[in-house]
Amino acid sequence: MRRKLPFELTKEQSFYEALSDWVGDVFYDILPEKGFDLRDEQVFMAFQLNQAYKNKQVMFAEAGVGTGKTLVYLLYALSYARYTGKPAIIACADETLIEQIVKKEGDIEKLENALDLDIDVRLAKSREQYLCIKKLEENASQKDVYQDMWEELPGFVHDNSSMRSFTHYGDRKEYAGLSDEEWNSVGWDSLQDCMSCAYRHRCGLTLHREHYRNASDLIICSHDFYMEHIWTKDSRKREGQLPLLPEASSVVFDEGHLLEFASQKAMTYRMRMETLEGLLEKLSSSDMREETLYIIEDIMLDNEKWFGLLEKESKGETGSDRQYIKRSEAILQQARSLTEKIENLLNELVFESEMYVMDDYLLKVVEEYLEQIQYSLKLFLDDEKGIYWLETSEEEHTFVVMPRLVEEILKEQVFSQNIPFIFSSATLSYNGDFSYVSRSLGIETYEKFSVESPYEYEEMMRAHIPSLDSGVDSKNQYVWERLQSNQGKSLILFTSKDEMNAFRAYQIQQADQNWSVIYEGDREISDTVEQFQQETSTVLCSYHLWEGLDVPGDSLSQVIIYSLPFPPKDPVFDAKRKHATHYVEEVDLPYMMLRLRQGIGRLIRTSDDKGSVHVLLNDDETPYRELAESVLPVGIEVLNV
Ligand code: SF4
């Protein structure tokens, strides 16, 4: 349903003129009257966005902390959604940040109260955030907590009662106490076949999707989910399903500098030995010709050999769960053989389908899966095009492959749409140059601007860059002393889960304090962030929350950067390094500096915030001191040098 514009539109003015006048009134008069600061940077950004919306352009809006950029893009996205009758999509860097934008006293609520608006905003969370009833049913007897979850499901799930009583359920947030590992046993995963599932019409995931698709103003999702939508929309349409997201009037990428990673992730293909095996077993139980059965048996043997070789010829690095796959002749030969046999099977399946004895749906699923395997094996065989690795857990091995370059796909499938795309972030350029981000996203024509933060950082922030002895002992001791003297109230940022867990082992040995330490992954993430915000003395340890975490006030009065956030040594970054002329300057340093700037940016979120930042350097990291200092806001005195 199309909603009323938040301003009057007369015959004398175009929509864009009226929008510009209204936005001017909002920032110069209405918001200051309601106690908001009048910020020149915000007004400047607002008029830049007017042009981007009018010309349906890509706009890189680089705006420092405190410029109030979210309020600006929300006003434009909302007005344009109502003008066009299609919702705007706001894509945040990850699932945690989705909740932040709609949290109590967050930016949307502030706008609603100050402008007397009723904004129809709905969250489109990724499928992994939803309970899979089928998996819960299978695992209910394994643990009391799963049994309780099973019993607490709404009545209509078990008893086919009236669909009129449907309520939304199954969001991971409702099961906040489950650790990541526990959730993995009952949450949706990519191996679930929802199309043929008996619970489909009663599943929380399906109900939730119907709900957000009908949003009239704003849909909030993560970059990953938006890119998954782009990557799957054609195949979903082919299968008679709706795309994951509805058509949008405009798209805003909050923390837009991270979109390239989300794009690669969405185009990543994962292959497990058991999945192909299971599908082919199912297929061979159908009536089919003998020659097709022989090819299936051959593929099963090849599949087993392929995974056996992968396991033998892969090796890992600490700090990454991705194992390098050696391109030995045996592995390449096996990949070629599997590709060839799959091609033969696909040809045979065309004949089989013409005989109408096989189940149509099964045939379609198998064909699609075989084509995906072929695509991934071809990416693997063409070393220039693919990035690949092996992920290993106790029970299984997963071969993972992604395209090295995503710009062509983004250019064709995203930025060719004639709608406004806004990239908002405090860190979009590297030394004022936007070409690194524009090139990596395939964007040729764009507008851009940068505005600095309006905060007086020299009054609000103290910075410490201590040089410590090599090894973790001196770092742990330093961190512990800082936590004691600050009475908790800190965010500690690590570069990996292993690094965080090593600190956890140290912390457990220390005497109890009157503040607690919480760790990412122990509970649902937005619940963890909420706990950190509410319990003013708690310490939050995280390896993901370098960007986007917005916790103003006393709860976060100290940020400790445990290590410089260089990209990990893993196949994804190695592929980037391999194709750079000077990989340190082109890949490692820009990534590290951008992430460090983002991490430091977690401290000061409002003009009332104060606190300290500690960037820990070991002896061998002292050459980076100057670089670390250069990302601090201008005018900050560095202590402990
Ligand atoms: S529809 Fe999909 S997510 Fe829902 S229960 Fe079935 S398989 Fe699981």
Boltz pocket constraint, residues with backbone or C-beta under 6 A from the ligand:
constraints:
  - pocket:
      binder: B
      contacts: [[A, 131], [A, 132], [A, 133], [A, 134], [A, 135], [A, 188], [A, 192], [A, 193], [A, 194], [A, 195], [A, 197], [A, 198], [A, 199], [A, 200], [A, 203], [A, 204], [A, 205], [A, 206]]
      max_distance: 6.0
